[in-house]
Amino acid sequence: MARFLIGRGGMDAVSPVRKIFSIGAFNGKDRLHASGIHFCVSLAVASLAALLLFRVWYSYPFREVSGGRELFLIVVSVGVVLGPLITLMIINRCKPREELVRDLAIVGLIQLSALAYGMWTVFVARPVHLAFELDRFRVVHAVDVPVEMLDQAAAEPQSLRLFGQPVLAVRPFESAQERYEATMAALQGVHLGARPDLWQPYPQARMRVLLTAKPAAQLKERFPEQAELIDATIARTGQSVESLVSMPMVGRQ
């Protein structure tokens, strides 16, 4: 039922914003207090999710090259913002206690369900390996790996780890036919580094990596606008630029 104010100017409808804070004779400060508590709880849960995401699944530099930061912001921002807003709308002291508890429980359940779905989406898209592919490194994500091919993996590595991103390599092709099939599969979106049947431990490929890599000094020639960043990165290694090599790394970014 709409409420009206009677004043000197006659009868005017209450604005929607004022109506929110007046329905059920519930004080606006109480509404904001309840919504604030909900926001703090949501923020605490989001902080725990961020700790798991950025310290375990998307540790540096994978949070940059795999888009983990953007995925997390999309997933969490909706829940952190919408949950408290819904609480602000539904809180009504005139409701029976059982009904109020039920409404808040439904809001919390919906919010937790959305967070769980979002975290699951981020989990299945997590980086699981850093693979050397012929002339580059590729960040391999769990969603990229054909599950039906996992049993064809070598003894080590042989699974998609829940934690960490071990380095591995793509073994040399055994025949021209295998090279052709792998090339056609790559054109269809199954990259070499995502094929368990081609995986091999990284130490077996270390010499191939060194033979393929380029001198780190060439980086500043190719990317002069990043010269300061390159120098700072080289300085952090504690080694001379002449002793370092570089190789491209492919990820989502």
C-alpha positions in Angstrom: 0.0 0.0 0.0 1.5 3.4 -1.0 2.0 5.9 1.8 1.4 9.6 1.4 2.5 12.8 3.2 -0.1 15.5 3.8 1.4 19.0 4.0 0.6 22.5 3.0 1.1 21.7 -0.6 -1.5 18.8 -0.4 -1.0 15.1 -0.7 2.2 13.9 -2.4 3.5 10.4 -2.9 6.6 9.5 -0.8 9.8 9.1 -2.9 11.0 5.5 -3.5 14.2 6.2 -1.5 12.3 7.5 1.5 9.8 4.7 1.2 12.6 2.1 1.6 13.6 3.6 5.0 10.0 4.1 6.2 8.2 0.8 5.4 7.5 -1.2 8.5 8.5 1.7 10.8 12.1 0.4 10.6 14.7 3.0 11.4 17.1 3.8 8.5 20.1 3.6 10.8 19.1 0.0 11.8 18.8 -0.9 8.1 22.3 0.5 7.4 23.6 -1.2 10.5 22.4 -4.6 9.4 23.6 -4.1 5.9 27.0 -2.9 7.2 27.3 -6.1 9.3 26.5 -8.2 6.2 29.0 -6.2 4.1 31.8 -6.9 6.7 31.0 -10.6 6.8 31.0 -10.7 3.0 34.3 -8.9 2.8 35.9 -11.3 5.3 34.7 -14.3 3.3 36.0 -12.6 0.1 39.4 -12.0 1.7 39.7 -15.7 2.6 38.8 -16.6 -1.0 41.4 -14.1 -2.2 44.1 -15.7 0.0 43.4 -19.1 -1.5 43.3 -17.7 -5.0 46.4 -15.5 -5.1 48.6 -17.5 -2.8 47.8 -21.0 -4.1 46.0 -21.2 -7.5 47.2 -18.0 -9.1 50.5 -17.2 -7.4 52.7 -14.6 -9.1 53.2 -14.3 -12.1 50.2 -16.4 -13.0 47.7 -13.9 -11.5 49.0 -11.6 -14.3 49.3 -13.9 -17.3 46.3 -16.1 -16.5 43.8 -13.3 -15.7 43.2 -14.6 -12.2 42.8 -11.1 -10.8 40.0 -10.1 -13.3 38.1 -13.4 -12.7 38.2 -12.9 -9.0 37.0 -9.3 -9.1 34.0 -10.3 -11.3 33.1 -13.2 -9.0 33.5 -11.5 -5.7 32.4 -7.9 -6.4 28.9 -9.1 -7.2 28.4 -11.0 -4.0 30.1 -8.4 -1.8 27.9 -5.6 -3.1 24.6 -7.3 -3.9 24.2 -9.3 -0.7 24.3 -6.3 1.7 22.0 -4.3 -0.7 19.4 -7.1 -0.6 19.7 -7.1 3.2 19.1 -3.4 3.2 15.9 -3.9 1.3 14.4 -6.9 3.1 15.1 -6.0 6.7 11.8 -5.2 8.4 11.4 -5.2 12.2 7.6 -5.8 11.9 8.2 -9.2 10.4 8.0 -12.2 12.7 11.4 -13.3 13.9 11.1 -16.6 12.1 10.3 -15.0 8.8 13.2 -12.5 9.2 15.7 -15.3 9.9 14.3 -17.3 7.0 14.8 -14.3 4.6 18.3 -13.6 5.7 19.2 -17.3 5.5 17.9 -17.4 1.9 20.0 -14.3 1.0 23.1 -15.9 2.6 22.5 -19.2 0.9 22.1 -17.5 -2.5 25.3 -15.5 -1.9 27.3 -18.5 -0.8 26.1 -20.5 -3.8 27.1 -17.8 -6.2 30.5 -17.5 -4.5 31.0 -21.3 -4.6 30.1 -21.4 -8.3 32.4 -18.5 -9.0 35.3 -20.1 -7.1 34.7 -23.4 -8.9 34.9 -21.6 -12.3 38.1 -20.0 -11.2 39.4 -23.3 -10.0 38.8 -25.2 -13.3 40.5 -22.4 -15.1 43.6 -22.3 -12.8 47.1 -22.7 -14.2 48.4 -26.2 -13.6 51.7 -26.3 -15.6 54.3 -24.1 -17.3 55.3 -26.1 -20.4 58.2 -25.6 -22.8 56.8 -25.8 -26.4 59.6 -26.0 -29.0 60.5 -22.2 -28.8 58.4 -20.8 -26.0 56.9 -21.5 -22.6 53.1 -21.8 -22.3 51.0 -21.5 -19.2 48.7 -24.6 -19.3 45.3 -24.3 -17.6 43.3 -27.1 -16.2 40.4 -26.4 -18.6 42.8 -26.7 -21.6 43.9 -30.3 -20.8 41.8 -33.1 -22.4 40.8 -35.2 -19.4 40.6 -38.4 -21.5 44.3 -38.1 -22.3 45.6 -37.9 -18.7 46.2 -41.7 -18.6 48.6 -41.3 -21.5 50.9 -39.0 -19.5 54.4 -40.1 -18.6 55.1 -41.3 -15.1 56.0 -37.8 -14.0 54.0 -35.5 -14.3 50.9 -37.6 -14.5 48.0 -35.5 -13.1 46.7 -32.0 -12.7 47.9 -30.8 -9.4 45.6 -29.0 -7.0 48.4 -26.7 -5.8 51.4 -25.3 -7.6 52.4 -25.1 -11.2 55.3 -27.4 -12.0 57.5 -26.8 -15.0 57.5 -29.5 -17.7 58.3 -29.8 -21.4 56.9 -31.1 -24.7 59.0 -34.1 -25.9 60.4 -34.2 -29.4 58.0 -35.7 -32.0 58.7 -39.4 -32.8 57.5 -39.2 -36.4 56.3 -36.8 -39.1 52.8 -38.3 -38.7 52.8 -37.4 -35.0 54.0 -33.9 -35.8 51.2 -33.5 -38.3 48.5 -34.7 -35.9 49.8 -32.5 -33.1 49.8 -29.5 -35.5 46.2 -30.2 -36.6 45.1 -30.6 -32.9 46.8 -27.2 -32.1 44.9 -25.5 -34.9 41.7 -26.9 -33.2 42.7 -25.3 -29.8 44.6 -28.2 -28.1 48.0 -26.7 -27.7 51.1 -28.9 -27.4 51.7 -28.1 -23.8 48.1 -29.2 -22.9 48.6 -32.7 -24.3 49.6 -35.2 -21.6 50.8 -37.7 -24.2 53.6 -35.3 -25.1 54.6 -34.3 -21.6 58.1 -35.0 -20.3 60.0 -33.9 -17.2 61.7 -30.5 -17.6 65.3 -31.6 -16.8 65.2 -33.8 -20.0 64.6 -30.7 -22.1 66.9 -28.2 -20.4 69.5 -28.4 -23.1 66.9 -27.8 -25.8 65.7 -24.8 -23.8 69.2 -23.2 -23.6 69.8 -23.8 -27.3 66.5 -22.2 -28.3 66.6 -19.2 -25.9 67.9 -15.8 -26.9 70.4 -13.5 -25.1 68.6 -11.4 -22.5 70.4 -8.3 -23.9 68.2 -8.5 -27.0 65.1 -7.8 -24.9 65.9 -4.1 -24.7 66.4 -4.0 -28.4 63.0 -5.6 -29.1 61.2 -3.6 -26.3 63.0 -0.3 -25.8 59.9 1.2 -24.0 60.4 -1.5 -21.3 64.1 -0.9 -20.8 63.8 0.3 -17.2 61.7 -2.7 -16.2 64.1 -5.1 -18.0 67.1 -3.6 -16.2 65.3 -3.8 -12.8 64.4 -7.4 -13.4 67.9 -8.3 -14.4 69.3 -6.6 -11.4 67.1 -8.6 -9.1 68.6 -11.8 -10.4 72.1 -10.7 -9.1 73.7 -11.9 -12.4 75.1 -10.1 -15.4 73.0 -9.6 -18.5 75.6 -11.6 -20.5 74.9 -14.7 -18.4 71.1 -14.6 -18.8 68.8 -15.8 -21.7 65.2 -15.1 -22.4 62.3 -16.9 -24.0 58.6 -15.9 -24.7 55.9 -17.0 -22.4 52.3 -17.4 -23.6 49.3 -17.1 -21.3 45.8 -15.6 -21.4 47.2 -12.1 -21.2 
